[in-house]
Amino acid sequence: MRIAVVALGKIGLPLAVQFADAGHEVVGVDVNPATVATVNDGREPFPGEAHLAEKLAALVPAGRLRATTDYADAIPGADAVVLVVPLFVDEETAQPDFGWMDAATRSLAAHLTPGTLVSYETTLPVGTTRERWKPLLEEVSGLREGTDFDLVFSPERVLTGRVFADLRRYPKLVGGLSAQGAARAVDFYEAVLTFDERPDLPRPNGVWDLGSAEAAEMAKLAETTYRDVNIGLANQFGAFAERAGIDIYAVIDACNSQPYSHIHRPGIAVGGHCIPVYPRLYLSVDPDASIVREARAVNAAMPEHVVGRAAEVLGDLAGLRAVVLGAAYRGGVKETAFSGVFATVAALESRGARVTVHDPLYDDAELAALGWTAHRRGDEVDVAVVQTDHAEYRELAPADLPGIRLLVDGRRVTDPARWTGVPRIVVGQG
């Protein structure tokens, strides 16, 4: 097959590589010329994705994968077009901002040719594929969905850093606007993906047709919103445990020792492109979901809660030297999307602390570009807040932070044995 992938980001590029590695001819489209040039050189434009570098180095010289900024080069004649353009949420209104996706859809539609299967993998509010993308594609292309082209929704279900493994492990969900489109989507994804054996699943691992685009849209929203709600509950349990002098982690382990409890872990923040965002997409179509709204508010308030605990120990934070350890939203991933670092820095600065930021994945210039002063190992501090569960923070000791009076571990990654004699607060521990 000839396949076009629209948007070569941290999900789109590994998808394009997966399709090419399965033996198909793939053209990736991206608006960033630098990304396109890097891909065409056979190099990865971002670090941290397992096996991406070696696959690119093999597939690009072999002519199986190339990139372009020109939709007219990529879309016409494609058997399938997979779109993974980011969808943002407006910070003020909490409503989805379709700006980038609308632009990409119009560009795609302007060059769409009959016989193409179009699959959206970007997480969407329920109803978007049918009510927004179908009419827009038809209006711009002059073609009819279900007759001239087929349109489906098939959510990405992978985690950055392990995309190729997740593509094998999790069923690929699809939902079409017609039975014909759904059948084509099943055939397409079966031709580009392979799946691990999963005896734990209620049906064989592979491509699962959920019966409609709306069902597939809701499945992705439900599985990610569940995680946000679960973490919100864990954070409320953790806050109570702090007041009651209980170790919530021991409690959670005890609860999860039987199969009906799956309580997540509390933490200083919920970050990334997915978990903090998708509940808002769900709320945009189900405003009565009060549990979802409350959980989102609880999780968003955690950085302030954690900094408040530091103030309870140290008193006035004005003038104190504070370092936030970790800019990334998740350990080992160089990405600050919706990272708790922003709210943590703001909470410290609102109390008058002098804040620096450290992250082993970012150099001083990169941290400065994000608006922060970089902390360097050996600089004196009064208080340190662990915001990211980077592996190197597991070995952190007072000698690494001269003058430290308090460690606040927002991820429960530090070793208590190393902190004898220095006050140490852990989220969820009294």
VOGU-3710 file (C-alpha; in Angstrom, 3 decimals, decimal comma):
1> mriavvalgk> 0,000/0,000/0,000  0,873/3,655/-0,348  0,216/5,344/2,995  0,349/9,001/4,017  0,791/9,986/7,667  -0,137/13,554/8,552  1,962/15,027/11,417  5,312/13,460/12,299  5,275/14,046/16,030  5,986/11,639/18,866
11> iglplavqfa> 3,097/9,413/17,809  2,861/10,090/14,070  6,497/9,413/13,224  6,661/6,020/14,991  3,381/5,116/13,257  4,863/6,025/9,876  7,926/3,935/10,709  5,732/1,012/11,785  3,814/1,110/8,503  7,014/1,272/6,459
21> daghevvgvd> 8,593/-1,505/8,507  5,574/-3,667/7,644  6,507/-3,392/3,970  4,498/-0,426/2,724  5,455/2,827/0,989  5,002/5,686/3,428  5,097/9,466/3,001  4,927/11,621/6,100  3,631/15,191/6,020  4,656/17,791/8,575
31> vnpatvatvn> 4,490/21,586/8,668  7,938/21,820/10,281  10,686/21,859/7,610  13,324/20,981/10,197  11,433/17,824/11,192  11,042/16,869/7,535  14,751/17,398/6,835  15,792/15,369/9,868  13,530/12,466/8,930  14,790/12,521/5,341
41> dgrepfpgea> 18,328/12,288/6,735  17,291/9,080/8,471  17,657/10,613/11,928  15,171/10,928/14,802  13,981/14,514/15,443  13,372/13,814/19,142  15,066/11,468/21,644  13,643/8,792/23,860  11,576/6,571/21,544  12,842/2,987/21,751
51> hlaeklaalv> 14,017/1,556/18,408  13,049/4,669/16,426  16,603/5,714/15,527  17,663/2,349/14,144  14,429/1,843/12,207  14,698/5,304/10,607  18,324/4,664/9,712  17,288/1,529/7,838  13,943/2,515/6,263  14,772/5,968/4,861
61> pagrlrattd> 17,846/4,924/2,807  15,867/1,911/1,585  13,274/4,273/0,081  10,428/2,947/2,205  9,843/6,170/4,146  10,225/9,830/3,305  8,861/13,124/4,572  7,533/16,290/2,962  5,837/19,574/3,829  3,679/19,317/0,690
71> yadaipgada> 0,251/17,703/0,957  0,080/17,623/-2,844  3,072/15,304/-2,765  1,742/12,942/-0,111  -2,051/12,644/-0,351  -3,060/12,008/-4,011  -3,231/8,323/-4,821  -2,755/7,159/-1,231  -4,541/3,966/-0,283  -4,800/5,244/3,271
81> vvlvvplfvd> -4,222/8,534/5,068  -3,662/8,487/8,831  -3,907/11,826/10,626  -2,331/12,402/14,051  -2,360/16,209/14,298  -2,505/17,571/17,884  -5,793/18,783/19,316  -5,415/21,415/22,009  -7,717/22,564/24,784  -8,228/26,277/25,390
91> eetaqpdfgw> -6,924/27,092/28,864  -9,609/29,700/29,571  -12,717/27,991/28,186  -11,569/24,343/28,587  -13,050/23,758/25,127  -11,213/21,952/22,315  -9,252/24,155/19,931  -9,501/22,541/16,488  -7,308/25,121/14,746  -4,443/22,837/13,743
101> mdaatrslaa> -6,701/19,899/12,951  -9,058/22,015/10,825  -6,104/23,343/8,823  -4,654/19,867/8,310  -8,042/18,459/7,324  -8,580/21,189/4,745  -5,117/20,588/3,275  -5,733/16,848/3,201  -9,167/17,277/1,601  -7,825/19,601/-1,098
111> hltpgtlvsy> -5,732/16,707/-2,445  -7,920/13,724/-1,553  -8,508/11,278/-4,385  -11,231/8,621/-4,753  -10,691/5,262/-3,114  -8,765/6,526/-0,082  -9,343/5,373/3,482  -8,975/8,302/5,921  -8,323/7,423/9,562  -8,141/9,950/12,395
121> ettlpvgttr> -6,051/8,784/15,350  -6,011/12,026/17,354  -8,210/11,734/20,451  -11,509/13,552/19,800  -14,744/14,531/21,541  -17,501/12,045/20,779  -19,197/12,871/17,478  -16,330/14,817/15,922  -15,512/12,346/13,146  -19,074/12,275/11,862
131> erwkplleev> -20,156/15,843/12,586  -16,971/17,795/11,859  -14,523/15,842/9,707  -16,978/14,207/7,313  -18,650/17,466/6,178  -15,330/19,326/6,040  -13,670/16,624/3,939  -16,679/16,456/1,616  -16,950/20,247/1,268  -13,303/20,803/0,341
141> sglregtdfd> -12,720/17,660/-1,731  -16,045/17,540/-3,551  -16,099/13,798/-2,826  -18,714/11,824/-0,908  -17,865/9,803/2,169  -19,004/6,201/1,882  -18,995/6,406/-1,907  -15,753/8,066/-2,995  -13,738/7,662/0,200  -14,139/6,046/3,619
151> lvfspervlt> -13,691/7,747/6,972  -12,975/6,089/10,320  -11,746/6,887/13,797  -9,038/4,704/15,355  -7,521/6,137/18,529  -3,818/5,896/19,255  -3,345/3,961/22,511  0,419/4,131/22,964  2,812/5,752/25,377  5,747/7,793/24,146
161> grvfadlrry> 8,987/5,946/24,681  7,438/2,544/23,998  5,211/3,078/20,957  6,304/0,004/19,015  5,780/-2,306/22,002  2,367/-0,792/22,748  1,259/-1,187/19,136  1,801/-4,917/19,556  0,360/-5,226/23,035  -2,954/-3,370/22,861
171> pklvgglsaq> -5,926/-4,094/20,571  -6,328/-1,559/17,755  -9,777/-0,029/18,066  -11,643/1,194/14,990  -15,041/2,720/14,372  -16,407/3,668/10,964  -19,207/5,796/9,580  -20,277/2,805/7,516  -19,841/-0,958/7,617  -17,755/-0,719/4,451
181> gaaravdfye> -15,410/1,861/5,981  -15,021/-0,162/9,168  -14,187/-3,305/7,187  -11,559/-1,413/5,192  -10,062/-0,079/8,426  -9,844/-3,560/9,892  -8,092/-4,812/6,755  -5,749/-1,825/6,737  -4,607/-2,090/10,341  -4,265/-5,869/10,106
191> avltfderpd> -1,871/-5,272/7,200  0,342/-2,807/9,091  0,315/-4,137/12,666  1,164/-7,371/14,422  -0,145/-8,278/17,871  1,112/-10,096/20,947  -0,808/-13,051/22,300  -3,094/-11,812/25,100  -4,923/-14,685/26,844  -6,146/-12,170/29,421
201> lprpngvwdl> -8,390/-10,414/26,883  -12,077/-11,281/26,334  -11,422/-11,755/22,608  -8,277/-12,345/20,525  -5,830/-9,469/20,399  -5,924/-7,622/17,092  -8,120/-5,039/15,367  -11,440/-4,574/17,146  -14,363/-2,952/15,317  -16,437/-1,123/17,938
211> gsaeaaemak> -19,373/-0,609/15,591  -19,292/3,166/15,164  -16,907/6,099/15,169  -18,664/7,431/18,258  -17,988/4,229/20,217  -14,298/4,323/19,262  -14,097/8,016/20,203  -15,664/7,305/23,594  -13,436/4,302/24,252  -10,312/6,459/24,133
221> laettyrdvn> -11,865/9,193/26,258  -13,157/6,668/28,780  -9,879/4,808/29,275  -7,892/8,000/29,842  -10,561/9,802/31,887  -10,728/6,741/34,131  -7,054/7,217/34,925  -7,513/10,887/35,811  -10,474/10,082/38,059  -8,572/7,204/39,669
231> iglanqfgaf> -5,545/9,419/40,347  -7,856/12,094/41,754  -9,264/9,550/44,190  -5,740/8,435/45,116  -4,754/12,048/45,720  -7,738/12,574/48,015  -6,888/9,379/49,889  -3,288/10,600/50,090  -4,254/13,998/51,508  -6,329/12,338/54,212
241> aeragidiya> -3,525/9,877/54,970  -1,104/12,775/55,441  -3,396/14,290/58,077  -4,043/10,935/59,771  -0,428/9,803/59,902  -0,983/6,890/57,510  1,240/5,607/54,692  -1,188/5,571/51,763  1,163/3,448/49,636  0,949/0,553/52,100
251> vidacnsqpy> -2,821/0,960/52,124  -3,039/0,970/48,314  -0,829/-2,101/48,025  -3,087/-3,876/50,507  -6,231/-2,853/48,622  -4,833/-3,894/45,251  -3,886/-7,337/46,558  -7,347/-8,538/45,521  -8,662/-8,325/41,953  -11,457/-5,806/42,444
261> shihrpgiav> -9,280/-2,865/43,465  -7,008/-0,990/41,058  -6,184/2,210/42,948  -3,504/4,321/41,275  -0,766/6,238/43,098  -0,965/9,836/44,327  1,496/12,403/43,033  2,370/16,055/42,705  0,899/16,435/39,216  -0,786/14,740/36,266
271> gghcipvypr> 0,937/15,838/33,068  1,396/14,999/29,416  -0,699/15,345/26,300  -3,292/12,808/27,417  -4,506/12,428/30,995  -4,932/16,144/31,870  -6,467/16,931/28,465  -8,859/14,147/27,502  -11,181/14,541/30,523  -11,791/18,091/29,288
281> lylsvdpdas> -12,645/16,740/25,843  -15,121/14,405/27,509  -16,584/17,238/29,589  -17,037/19,261/26,389  -19,713/16,755/25,301  -20,919/15,603/28,743  -21,008/18,660/31,002  -23,008/16,716/33,617  -20,024/14,470/34,410  -19,454/15,975/37,863
291> ivrearavna> -17,113/13,186/39,007  -14,809/13,869/36,069  -14,814/17,615/36,750  -14,049/17,174/40,449  -11,187/14,759/39,813  -9,630/17,140/37,306  -9,832/19,964/39,874  -8,271/17,783/42,592  -5,351/16,802/40,367  -4,783/20,344/39,133
301> ampehvvgra> -4,525/21,536/42,749  -1,819/19,067/43,768  1,240/21,283/43,106  -0,249/23,970/45,372  -1,043/21,321/47,993  2,518/19,979/47,958  4,113/23,422/48,201  1,687/24,189/51,033  3,060/21,209/52,940  6,567/22,627/52,533
311> aevlgdlagl> 5,375/25,931/53,971  3,897/24,083/56,962  7,377/22,747/57,789  9,546/25,757/56,921  7,100/28,563/57,585  7,491/31,624/55,376  9,139/30,640/52,070  9,949/34,234/51,117  13,561/34,568/50,058  14,296/30,853/50,362
321> ravvlgaayr> 16,252/29,089/47,617  13,972/26,460/46,086  14,785/24,009/43,318  12,188/22,051/41,386  13,694/18,756/40,300  12,245/17,780/36,953  10,742/19,854/34,163  9,437/16,883/32,175  5,952/15,609/32,889  7,221/12,025/33,177
331> ggvketafsg> 10,536/10,413/33,959  12,748/9,680/30,983  10,633/11,682/28,537  11,841/15,036/27,249  8,451/16,728/27,120  6,886/19,472/29,267  3,305/19,317/27,951  1,016/20,109/30,908  3,891/19,267/33,233  3,432/19,972/36,911
341> vfatvaales> 6,621/22,030/36,833  4,689/25,111/35,742  2,235/25,097/38,647  4,925/24,035/41,124  7,212/26,924/40,169  4,256/29,319/40,295  3,215/28,098/43,760  6,750/28,554/45,122  7,175/31,981/43,533  3,788/33,122/44,872
351> rgarvtvhdp> 5,219/32,557/48,352  8,330/34,580/47,542  10,788/31,733/47,025  13,681/32,125/44,599  13,156/29,206/42,248  15,514/27,316/39,956  14,740/24,219/37,895  16,823/21,114/37,214  16,233/18,380/34,676  18,859/15,941/33,362
361> lyddaelaal> 17,216/15,946/29,917  17,377/19,742/29,456  20,425/21,984/29,237  20,608/25,481/30,728  19,598/27,194/27,480  16,556/24,969/27,040  15,401/25,670/30,589  15,967/29,383/30,045  13,850/29,231/26,890  11,035/27,838/29,034
371> gwtahrrgde> 11,375/30,811/31,370  13,393/29,334/34,229  16,805/29,736/35,781  18,708/26,480/35,585  19,885/24,830/38,789  23,297/23,226/38,724  24,325/20,360/40,939  26,233/21,738/43,890  24,311/25,020/44,075  23,044/25,696/47,592
381> vdvavvqtdh> 19,312/25,366/48,265  16,917/25,508/51,199  14,156/23,324/49,822  13,924/20,880/46,908  10,729/19,584/45,338  10,908/16,394/43,247  8,409/16,935/40,420  9,534/14,272/37,902  10,358/10,634/38,554  13,634/10,644/36,644
391> aeyrelapad> 15,737/7,582/37,465  18,694/9,643/38,622  16,646/11,220/41,417  16,441/7,810/43,096  20,068/8,263/44,113  19,610/11,834/45,341  21,257/12,630/48,688  21,729/15,773/50,821  25,280/16,166/49,557  23,857/16,836/46,094
401> lpgirllvdg> 21,943/19,826/47,468  24,194/21,716/49,896  22,344/23,567/52,629  19,066/21,729/52,105  16,592/22,052/54,966  13,681/20,117/53,455  13,110/17,606/50,659  9,602/17,343/49,256  9,251/14,174/47,202  6,219/14,550/44,966
411> rrvtdparwt> 6,797/11,182/43,254  8,032/8,901/46,068  11,243/8,131/44,198  13,945/9,153/46,697  15,547/6,703/49,105  14,604/7,486/52,731  17,828/5,870/53,967  19,815/8,592/52,211  17,892/11,369/53,959  18,476/10,562/57,601
421> gvprivvgqg> 18,794/13,842/59,466  17,054/15,957/56,801  13,280/16,441/56,907  11,629/14,630/54,005  7,990/14,933/52,954  6,421/12,373/50,624  3,038/12,903/48,976  0,539/10,589/50,655  2,592/9,812/53,742  1,766/11,261/57,133
//
